[in-house]
Amino acid sequence: GLGDVYKRQGLDTDTSEDHVYTDWDAVDAFAATVARSARRRAGGPPAEGLVDLDAAFVAPDATLRDVVDQLVAHDCGIVLVRTDDVDPFCTDSMGGVLGVVSERDIIDAIHDGADLSTQWAADVMATDLVAMPASTGVDDMADAMADRHIRHVVVPRSDGRVGVVSMRSLVGRLHGHDSANG
């Protein structure tokens, strides 16, 4: 019963009829804990506000030097690779995105002896993209990133635009800070 709940939370457990529970700070703290737990189970608030719609894009035949230039210019960790001939009214749910090139992909390419001026983005891009709608809860998105060992999720939008949510942005939101890109 209620007394057991109070005991588990370390609250006053006297539930006799002549005793009125008055530790309202503890009750409020307990209610806040229950509410946080319910939000967590529901996936948390939507990630909509974390979607970077100014994501960097390159064509598949862009050199890795071009990719690095975009990473630096956009101060981000990932570049979306998409076809040059994207129809603004594209019905492709990924907005023409074929893959992504991350900082890690560039480092791996350099380690393997790639010439950044001659190797193309299409040569190193990851094509097994994780895409989620912007309505996905931040907790669910963070869980998906952790489960798949990735730092970015592609967010296709119904208007044909494609954005990115980074782990940096999610961690910032989960800890009460806002972060625009990553």
C-alpha positions in Angstrom: 0.0 0.0 0.0 0.9 3.7 0.3 3.0 3.0 3.4 5.2 0.6 1.4 5.7 3.3 -1.2 6.6 5.8 1.5 9.1 3.4 3.0 10.8 2.8 -0.3 11.2 6.5 -0.7 12.4 7.0 2.8 9.3 9.0 3.7 7.3 9.2 6.9 5.4 5.9 7.1 2.8 6.5 9.7 -0.4 6.2 7.8 -2.7 5.8 10.8 -5.9 7.8 10.6 -4.9 10.2 13.3 -1.7 11.1 11.5 -1.7 13.5 8.6 1.3 13.2 6.2 2.8 16.7 6.1 6.3 16.3 4.6 5.2 18.1 1.4 8.7 18.7 0.1 9.3 15.0 0.1 6.0 14.4 -1.6 6.8 17.0 -4.2 10.3 15.4 -4.7 8.7 12.0 -5.1 6.1 13.3 -7.6 8.9 14.9 -9.6 10.8 11.6 -9.7 7.7 9.8 -10.9 7.0 12.4 -13.5 10.7 12.2 -14.8 10.4 8.4 -14.9 7.1 8.7 -16.9 8.7 11.1 -19.4 11.7 8.8 -19.7 9.3 5.9 -20.5 7.5 8.1 -23.1 10.9 8.9 -24.8 11.2 12.5 -23.5 10.5 15.7 -25.2 10.7 15.7 -29.0 14.1 16.4 -30.6 12.6 18.9 -33.0 14.4 21.9 -31.6 17.8 20.1 -31.9 17.6 19.4 -35.7 20.4 21.3 -37.5 18.8 22.2 -40.8 22.0 24.0 -41.9 23.7 20.7 -42.2 26.7 20.5 -44.5 26.2 18.7 -47.9 28.6 17.6 -50.6 28.1 15.7 -53.8 29.3 12.1 -54.1 32.2 13.2 -56.3 33.4 15.8 -53.9 37.0 15.2 -52.7 37.7 14.4 -49.1 39.5 17.9 -49.0 36.1 19.4 -49.9 34.5 17.3 -47.1 37.1 18.6 -44.6 36.4 22.2 -45.8 32.7 21.7 -45.1 33.3 20.1 -41.7 35.4 23.2 -40.7 33.0 25.7 -42.3 30.0 24.3 -40.5 31.8 23.4 -37.3 30.2 20.0 -37.3 31.2 16.4 -37.2 29.3 15.0 -40.2 28.7 15.9 -43.9 25.7 14.6 -45.7 26.4 13.2 -49.2 23.6 13.8 -51.7 23.0 14.0 -55.4 23.5 17.4 -57.0 20.2 17.2 -58.9 17.8 17.2 -55.9 14.3 18.2 -57.0 13.0 20.8 -54.5 9.8 18.9 -54.5 11.6 15.5 -54.0 9.4 12.8 -52.7 12.4 10.7 -51.7 12.0 10.5 -47.9 15.8 11.2 -47.5 15.9 14.3 -49.7 18.5 12.8 -52.0 20.9 11.9 -49.2 23.0 8.9 -50.2 25.3 8.6 -47.2 27.4 10.5 -44.7 31.0 11.2 -44.1 32.1 11.8 -40.5 35.3 13.1 -39.0 36.1 9.5 -38.1 35.7 8.5 -41.7 38.3 11.2 -42.7 40.7 10.0 -40.0 40.3 6.4 -41.1 41.0 7.4 -44.8 44.1 9.4 -43.8 45.3 6.4 -41.7 44.8 4.1 -44.8 46.9 6.5 -46.9 44.2 8.3 -48.8 45.0 11.4 -50.8 42.4 14.0 -49.7 42.7 15.8 -53.0 41.8 12.8 -55.2 39.6 10.4 -53.1 35.9 11.0 -53.3 33.3 11.3 -50.6 31.4 8.4 -52.2 34.5 6.2 -51.6 34.3 6.5 -47.8 30.7 7.5 -47.0 28.6 5.3 -44.7 25.4 4.3 -46.4 23.7 2.5 -43.5 22.1 5.7 -42.2 20.1 5.9 -39.1 17.1 8.2 -39.8 14.5 9.3 -37.3 11.7 11.8 -37.4 12.1 15.1 -35.5 9.1 14.1 -33.3 11.3 11.3 -31.8 11.9 11.9 -28.1 15.4 13.0 -27.1 15.7 10.0 -24.7 14.7 7.6 -27.5 17.1 9.2 -30.0 20.0 9.2 -27.4 19.2 5.5 -26.7 19.3 4.7 -30.5 22.7 6.5 -30.9 24.1 4.6 -27.9 22.8 1.3 -29.1 24.2 1.8 -32.6 27.5 3.5 -31.5 26.9 6.5 -33.6 27.1 10.3 -32.9 24.6 11.6 -35.5 21.1 10.9 -36.7 19.7 12.0 -40.0 16.3 13.7 -39.7 14.3 13.8 -43.0 11.4 16.3 -42.9 8.1 16.2 -44.7 9.0 19.4 -46.5 11.9 17.6 -48.3 14.7 19.1 -46.2 17.1 17.0 -44.3 18.8 17.8 -41.0 21.0 16.2 -38.5 20.8 15.8 -34.7 24.2 15.3 -33.0 25.0 13.5 -29.8 26.5 16.8 -28.6 23.1 18.5 -29.0 21.3 15.6 -27.3 23.6 15.5 -24.3 23.3 19.3 -24.0 19.5 19.0 -24.0 19.5 16.1 -21.5 21.6 18.2 -19.2 19.6 21.4 -19.5 21.7 23.2 -22.1 20.9 24.0 -25.7 23.4 23.2 -28.5 22.7 24.1 -32.1 25.0 21.7 -33.9 27.6 19.1 -33.5 
